[in-house]
Amino acid sequence: MRISAKTDYAIRAVVEMAAVSTGGQLVKAEAVADAQQIPLRFLLGILNELRHAGIVDSRRGVEGGYRLAKPAGEIAVADIIRAIDGPLANVGGVRPDALTLAGSAAPLQDVWVSLRSSIRAVLEHVTIADIVSGELPDEVLAGTRDPDAWAPR
């Protein structure tokens, strides 16, 4: 799975907003950009996409800024990825369950569906609140305990 820089920035921005905003207070885009070293113009476009997806709210003006549209515990990492890049897993722009593969390649559909399931098992169960608290779900941490998981390939 490839996580684009744009998606990485989006996740980091939402985490930063959750970490610094208590009680739903507004956070300036400039503060998020500075804290996470994200180019401001790029971040503003990302925040607009997140607003359209219902992940953040915004208010204009001198006292304006951004805040999460719902509690951090209700925003999964998968929600942000889908808002920025679309489906978690697809093959040539087609959902794995909608593929039509023929002959000897037909079993590949099961591979792609299984891959999507594995991705969902992590990304749909890790919330922004989990990341901010540093307390990731046990099943996610279990995947990091295998030394092979850390081996670059």
PENOR-V806320 format. One record per residue. N is the residue number from 1. SS is DSSP state (@ for helix, = for strand, . for the rest). PHI is phi in degrees with one decimal (none if undefined). PSI is psi as a letter, one per 40 degrees, with the letter a starting at -180 (none if undefined). Layout:
BEGIN
n	ss	phi	psi
N	SS	PHI	PSI
N	SS	PHI	PSI
END
This chain:
BEGIN
n	ss	phi	psi
1	.	none	h
2	.	-110.0	h
3	.	-100.8	h
4	.	-69.9	i
5	@	-59.7	d
6	@	-61.5	d
7	@	-68.0	d
8	@	-58.1	d
9	@	-60.5	d
10	@	-61.6	d
11	@	-63.8	d
12	@	-62.3	d
13	@	-64.9	d
14	@	-66.4	d
15	@	-61.6	d
16	@	-60.9	d
17	@	-61.9	d
18	@	-66.0	d
19	@	-71.7	d
20	@	-99.2	e
21	.	-100.5	h
22	.	-112.0	h
23	.	70.7	f
24	.	74.8	e
25	.	-67.7	i
26	.	-77.7	i
27	=	-121.3	h
28	.	-73.0	h
29	@	-58.5	d
30	@	-60.8	d
31	@	-66.6	d
32	@	-65.9	d
33	@	-59.8	d
34	@	-65.1	d
35	@	-64.2	d
36	@	-106.4	e
37	.	53.6	f
38	.	-112.3	h
39	.	-56.6	h
40	@	-57.9	d
41	@	-60.9	d
42	@	-66.3	d
43	@	-61.7	d
44	@	-60.4	d
45	@	-65.7	d
46	@	-63.8	d
47	@	-61.6	d
48	@	-63.4	d
49	@	-64.3	d
50	@	-66.6	d
51	@	-66.7	d
52	@	-63.3	d
53	.	-84.2	e
54	.	79.9	e
55	.	-91.6	d
56	=	-126.0	i
57	=	-113.7	i
58	=	-140.1	i
59	=	-137.6	h
60	.	-84.7	i
61	.	104.8	i
62	.	-59.5	d
63	.	-92.0	e
64	.	-79.1	a
65	=	158.7	a
66	=	-127.7	i
67	=	-153.6	i
68	=	-66.4	i
69	.	-80.8	e
70	.	-149.0	i
71	.	-58.0	i
72	@	-57.8	d
73	@	-71.8	e
74	@	-104.6	e
75	.	-111.4	h
76	=	-86.5	i
77	@	-55.2	d
78	@	-59.3	d
79	@	-61.4	d
80	@	-70.9	d
81	@	-60.0	d
82	@	-63.3	d
83	@	-65.1	d
84	@	-94.3	d
85	@	-114.3	e
86	.	88.8	a
87	.	-55.0	i
88	.	-65.3	d
89	.	-141.9	h
90	=	-149.5	i
91	=	-120.7	h
92	.	59.7	f
93	.	84.5	e
94	=	-115.2	h
95	=	-60.3	i
96	@	-55.9	d
97	@	-72.5	e
98	@	-101.2	e
99	.	-68.0	i
100	.	-123.8	h
101	.	-114.3	i
102	.	-117.5	i
103	@	59.8	b
104	@	-66.0	e
105	@	-86.5	e
106	.	-53.4	d
107	.	-64.5	e
108	@	-60.1	d
109	@	-58.5	d
110	@	-63.7	d
111	@	-63.1	d
112	@	-67.4	d
113	@	-66.0	d
114	@	-64.3	d
115	@	-59.9	d
116	@	-59.5	d
117	@	-62.0	d
118	@	-65.0	d
119	@	-62.7	d
120	@	-60.7	d
121	@	-57.8	d
122	@	-94.3	d
123	@	-69.8	d
124	.	-84.8	e
125	.	-109.6	e
126	.	-101.1	h
127	=	-101.1	i
128	@	-62.6	d
129	@	-61.9	d
130	@	-60.0	d
131	@	-68.0	d
132	@	-61.5	d
133	@	-78.1	e
134	.	77.1	e
135	.	-111.0	g
136	.	-76.8	i
137	.	-57.4	i
138	@	-55.1	d
139	@	-66.5	d
140	@	-77.0	d
141	@	-62.7	d
142	@	-58.2	d
143	.	-68.2	e
144	.	-91.9	e
145	.	-80.7	e
146	.	-78.8	h
147	@	-55.2	d
148	@	-64.9	d
149	@	-64.0	d
150	@	-92.6	e
151	.	-77.5	h
152	.	-71.0	h
153	.	-143.2	none
END
